[in-house]
Amino acid sequence: MNYSTKAALGIKDPYLELDTAHFKDAIEDQGNQVIVHLIQSYPLHCPRCGQLMLKNGFKLVKVLGPSLHYEPTIWSIRKQKYLCKPSLNCPQTITKVAKVEDVKYHHHISQAIKQRVMMQLTVNESQTDIAKELGISDWTVRRVIFNLDQFFKPNYHWLPRHIAFDDFKSGRFAPSGMSMILMNIENHRTLDIILSRRSRYLRNYFLRYDRSARLAVQTITVDLYTPYRHLIHELFPHTIIIADHFHVVAQAYRALNQIRIKAMNRAGKGTHQWRALKHFWKLILTPAGLLKYDNYWSRHNFGYAQLTDVEVVHRLLSFDDDLSQAYRYYQDLILVVKIR
């Protein structure tokens, strides 16, 4: 296997090769996924007697690798099995299986995928988007984040001028089920992983930093969780708090949805307005720029009239003045956040 092929597959193990002896097309495109047939075999000496072990067949394992042609890629690896028969130096049979440098023992996701997760964490992208892009679960992204903790060595004598911290679900990996990412806003670098978001834990954590370092922080971007603001005022007295735009939009989203439900209740259950507001709830909460304005569909709730998404929204807003006003505020907010 040449260097460019290994680089494309994210393979660093010098012994891991394409299994061209058993497969005519070692890289097989199946339409919905790519199967890469690999083989791992190398000379192995017995850990007890030191003699060269006998090759004893193969064990097939499947591992998720980096995508090729924007399709999920599975490494189908035939790993060499080894045997050292009983002898004077080895009273018992010794068996081993070839190890792959690019895949941890008992893991089914390659190290290359986990490295890409770490690279994606340096940009402003959600865990869900990272998981979807790389074809893994949200939990895998969280495990990678949690394991990053051992690599960070914070400088408790210094903090950037502009920082942010945001919580994420860490499940059993943290005492409270929620952990925090501390980031440098200026270069989008992760500074540290904080194992808990509880106020006492956060206070003790930030008190490790010199007071001069905390006083030098000019802005902190954080969500709208009230205890965070109290804690920031206490530990960072010179800092301006900036609300994370994602959480601002999320709160506006929930508020608009509540107003829609109130409009439904005012119209009365089972009425035409109630059914229309219930059925087309997604259109009301969709950013105006994403609504279809040139595609017509037959709308059952409006007498099978041929209407675009934009026309449906206009009809829905005509049902209730409060909903119409809240919708305008919501769309203005989305637009401001988008162009900021």
Secondary structure, DSSP 4 states (H G I P E B T S, - for coil): --HHHHHHHT---TTEEE-TTT-SSSEEE-SS-EEEEEEE----B-TTT-PBPEEEEEEEEEEEEEEETTEEEEEEEEEEEEEE---SS-SS-EEEE---TTS-TT--B-HHHHHHHHHHTTSS--HHHHHHHHT--HHHHHHHHHHHGGG----TT---SEEEEEEEE-GGGSTTSEEEEEEETTTTEEEEEES---HHHHHHHHTTS-HHHHHT--EEEE-S-HHHHHHHHHH-TTPEEEE-HHHHHHHHHHHHHHHHHHHHHHH-TTSHHHHHHHHTHHHHHS-GGGS-SS--EEEGGGTTEEE-HHHHHHHHHTT-HHHHHHHHHHHHHHHHHHH-
